């Protein structure tokens, strides 16, 4: 009987296994995860779970019995050490497991601060896994001093949680503005004002020189010439795709595991999905770091493993929760040349619409779900309204839809 092995038990791996069974794959499925817990949601880790508003069991994507009931062999606390594409085997310690098809859903671990900067000191944390958050949670004591390195979404979400719990928060960003890689200056400025309004000492154009301390991190030297006393540090400096296993096996990698529009890697019988996969998208190749893409791509790969031969066309959307603000993003803003700002119907709600010439690329909606939903539908249907119609706050967004 055919055997499909999935290495990586995150959102993509779990979705792929479940989809195979939903499509009535009759063979064996083995889902291998390095963590000792069943597949779980990552986004709430830096939000509701860290705030103590979400119990552990509600993090799990499915009850553990789901896997047994659907004949999915869940191998937890185990790591694939090697792949032999010729023999069609994977190695787990001393065990060799044969496969007919293999899916890599290995994800993307958090980047850590270099040891040369003091990143290996006790009290220096990252936010990526359940173990990461459980380790740092006791540090979140009212009045504690935390330094957050990095002004991307993870850093900003951690800052929001810390400030909400009464900590003294300093956030530094080496670039001249937060969210520089993913958002327009207008969105960056809006969120900078939001965090400063909640008491965060937000310093842009400021980098870390070094962390120091004897038994644990105690001080942080910054490029603005200041030295901070700190109780702990969070590094929010991005993630890096887990490609070591693929590279050693001879798979093509370029900023991720290279896949085609079907999710097939450069070697037959091996597929990839989720944060580790560099896929074709809108004339380029990129990784989409989102729950939505992990699920959608994994489900498409599951179908293609069973012969569907159907291209996956990503429709990117993302979100971030900070304080009482929900940021919702539709589309990809790469290549934009101007941004239209539109006030929302509610106080404090706002949306930023990204255009390249006359073409709508993306929308950032802050507490404005209507703008987000309409923008998402417009982008998915490749409809670009006139920028002036968006700039007029009295115009009806719904009239833009077909």
Protein Blocks (a to p, Z undefined) as FASTA:
>chain_A
ZZdddehjafklmmmmmmmmmnopabdcddddfbfbdcddfklmmmmmmnopacfklmpm
bdfklmmmnopacdehiacfbdcfknopadehjbccddfbdcddebjadddddfklopmg
ghiacdfbfmlmmmmmmmmcghiacddedjbfklmmmmmmmmmnopacddddfbfbehkl
mmcfklmmmmmmmmmmnopacdehiacfbdcdfkbcfbdcdfkopacddfbdcddebjad
dfklmmmnopacehiacddfkopafbehiacedjklccdeehiacddddfklmmmmmmmm
mmmmnonopacdddddddddehjbccddedjfehiabdcddddfbehiacddddehjacf
bdcdehilklmmmmmmmmmnopacdfklmmpmkbcfklmpZZ
